[in-house]
Amino acid sequence: MRNAEVPFQQKPYLRKYRFFPFREYLKEQFPYKVYKIPLHAGFTCPNRDGRAGTGGCTYCINESFSPNVKGPYFSIKEQIEKGKEFHRKRYGAEKFIAYFQSFTNTYADIDTLRSYYEEALSDKDVIGISIGTRPDCVTDDILNLINTYTHKYHVWIEYGLQSIHDTTLRRVNRGHNYKVFLDAIHRTKKTCIHICVHVILGLPGETRNDMMETAGAIARLGIQGIKLHHLYVAKNTVLAKEYFEGRIQTMDVNTYTKLTVDFLERIPSDVTVQRLVGDTHGDFLISPTWKASKASITSGITREFEYRNTYQGFLCNKNGPGLTPEAYEDHGTLSPGKDKPGQDSEKLKLSTIEI
């Protein structure tokens, strides 16, 4: 069914892009140019130190997407100063959101977290904070701490979900299940913190139907933002070993473009899209090696929407089970590990680009 909340024509960003870019969201929220500054606070991850698992997620090496991890460690204050200088020169930025990006940024005691967050927020040009984390690393005390900043700052928490399917989460060694994610969302929605969810399209073993089920479930969460990534294979990961053994395939840019549009057609049009495609830094990337910039991929997604004459939210259906963990358990089609009849025949055809 169509999303009938606000007519398509009344949303300028839908007319122009066919989806809701984060930069357009920021323009609606602030009278000045706002950019995110990625930060590395030196945290680790429970999926690396043994609490939830070891080795991390099979696809993950933070150095491949968090440039601050690779170099010498600088204080939060120093990182913000460097980030401000870069974004002002390159983009004309005026104010900033401190983005705690690398690893799990709620994985410490309250006093440590407070000291890092408040060091970032003490800069006069920082008007907000965004905290990337895992759903199994957010206690009520941590949420309460983060919520205190919402009285003065623009505050986001970014949860890595990747998929609603527990079979997939086990396959990539996430170290948590979907029920844990729903519990974190349920508790966060009791605060004033904005919620962004990360999803990876093309995870090992997933069909298009699986990915669309993830989209449908996210549509009913009442979140404010989403980040989409394509599955890519980076050096020094478990996924790289599986790739060279022929157990993993990645997708070409055309396949990803169509999948992204399929996904966003099911996401409410008032959910801002903070990322449309993943990227790597340095020489970490193994596959896919697309001959396309992020800007051209974004333009291609808009053109695909235009070709279909659809937009973000066109197929959105917010009706369905609630977001409580109990509703998840009661709803059979979303139960972990359940395969549907004929699913094998629906396996997504993914092709690896070699350039």
Secondary structure as the mmCIF struct_conf table of DSSP 4:
data_model
#
loop_
_struct_conf.conf_type_id
_struct_conf.id
_struct_conf.beg_label_comp_id
_struct_conf.beg_label_asym_id
_struct_conf.beg_label_seq_id
_struct_conf.end_label_comp_id
_struct_conf.end_label_asym_id
_struct_conf.end_label_seq_id
BEND BEND1 GLU A 5 VAL A 6
HELX_RH_3T_P HELX_RH_3T_P1 PHE A 8 GLN A 10
HELX_RH_AL_P HELX_RH_AL_P1 PRO A 12 TYR A 17
BEND BEND2 ARG A 18 PHE A 19
STRN STRN1 PRO A 21 PRO A 21
HELX_RH_AL_P HELX_RH_AL_P2 PHE A 22 GLN A 29
BEND BEND3 PRO A 31 TYR A 32
STRN STRN2 VAL A 34 LEU A 39
TURN_TY1_P TURN_TY1_P1 PRO A 46 ARG A 48
BEND BEND4 ASP A 49 ALA A 52
BEND BEND5 THR A 54 GLY A 55
TURN_TY1_P TURN_TY1_P2 THR A 58 TYR A 59
HELX_RH_3T_P HELX_RH_3T_P2 ASN A 62 SER A 64
TURN_TY1_P TURN_TY1_P3 PHE A 65 PHE A 65
HELX_RH_AL_P HELX_RH_AL_P3 PRO A 67 LYS A 70
BEND BEND6 GLY A 71 GLY A 71
HELX_RH_AL_P HELX_RH_AL_P4 ILE A 76 TYR A 91
STRN STRN3 LYS A 95 PHE A 100
BEND BEND7 SER A 102 PHE A 103
TURN_TY1_P TURN_TY1_P4 ASN A 105 THR A 106
BEND BEND8 ALA A 108 ALA A 108
HELX_RH_AL_P HELX_RH_AL_P5 ILE A 110 LEU A 121
TURN_TY1_P TURN_TY1_P5 SER A 122 SER A 122
BEND BEND9 ASP A 123 ASP A 123
TURN_TY1_P TURN_TY1_P6 LYS A 124 ASP A 125
STRN STRN4 VAL A 126 THR A 133
HELX_RH_3T_P HELX_RH_3T_P3 PRO A 135 CYS A 137
HELX_RH_AL_P HELX_RH_AL_P6 ASP A 140 THR A 148
HELX_RH_3T_P HELX_RH_3T_P4 TYR A 149 HIS A 151
TURN_TY1_P TURN_TY1_P7 LYS A 152 LYS A 152
BEND BEND10 TYR A 153 TYR A 153
STRN STRN5 HIS A 154 GLN A 162
BEND BEND11 ILE A 164 ILE A 164
HELX_RH_AL_P HELX_RH_AL_P7 ASP A 166 ARG A 171
TURN_TY1_P TURN_TY1_P8 VAL A 172 ASN A 173
BEND BEND12 GLY A 175 HIS A 176
HELX_RH_AL_P HELX_RH_AL_P8 TYR A 178 THR A 188
TURN_TY1_P TURN_TY1_P9 LYS A 189 LYS A 190
BEND BEND13 THR A 191 CYS A 192
STRN STRN6 HIS A 194 LEU A 201
BEND BEND14 GLY A 202 GLY A 202
TURN_TY1_P TURN_TY1_P10 PRO A 204 GLY A 205
HELX_RH_AL_P HELX_RH_AL_P9 ARG A 208 ALA A 219
TURN_TY1_P TURN_TY1_P11 ARG A 220 ARG A 220
BEND BEND15 LEU A 221 LEU A 221
BEND BEND16 GLN A 224 GLN A 224
STRN STRN7 GLY A 225 HIS A 230
STRN STRN8 VAL A 233 ALA A 234
TURN_TY1_P TURN_TY1_P12 LYS A 235 ASN A 236
BEND BEND17 THR A 237 THR A 237
HELX_RH_AL_P HELX_RH_AL_P10 VAL A 238 PHE A 244
TURN_TY1_P TURN_TY1_P13 GLU A 245 GLY A 246
HELX_RH_AL_P HELX_RH_AL_P11 VAL A 253 LEU A 264
TURN_TY1_P TURN_TY1_P14 GLU A 265 ARG A 266
BEND BEND18 ILE A 267 ILE A 267
TURN_TY1_P TURN_TY1_P15 SER A 269 ASP A 270
BEND BEND19 VAL A 271 VAL A 271
STRN STRN9 THR A 272 ARG A 275
BEND BEND20 LEU A 276 VAL A 277
TURN_TY1_P TURN_TY1_P16 GLY A 282 ASP A 283
STRN STRN10 LEU A 285 SER A 287
BEND BEND21 LYS A 291 LYS A 291
HELX_RH_AL_P HELX_RH_AL_P12 LYS A 294 ARG A 308
TURN_TY1_P TURN_TY1_P17 ASN A 309 ASN A 309
TURN_TY1_P TURN_TY1_P18 GLN A 312 LEU A 315
BEND BEND22 GLY A 320 PRO A 321
BEND BEND23 LEU A 323 THR A 324
HELX_RH_AL_P HELX_RH_AL_P13 PRO A 325 ASP A 330
HELX_RH_3T_P HELX_RH_3T_P5 GLY A 332 LEU A 334
BEND BEND24 SER A 335 SER A 335
TURN_TY1_P TURN_TY1_P19 PRO A 336 GLY A 337
HELX_LH_PP_P HELX_LH_PP_P1 LYS A 338 LYS A 340
TURN_TY1_P TURN_TY1_P20 PRO A 341 GLY A 342
HELX_RH_3T_P HELX_RH_3T_P6 GLN A 343 GLU A 346
#
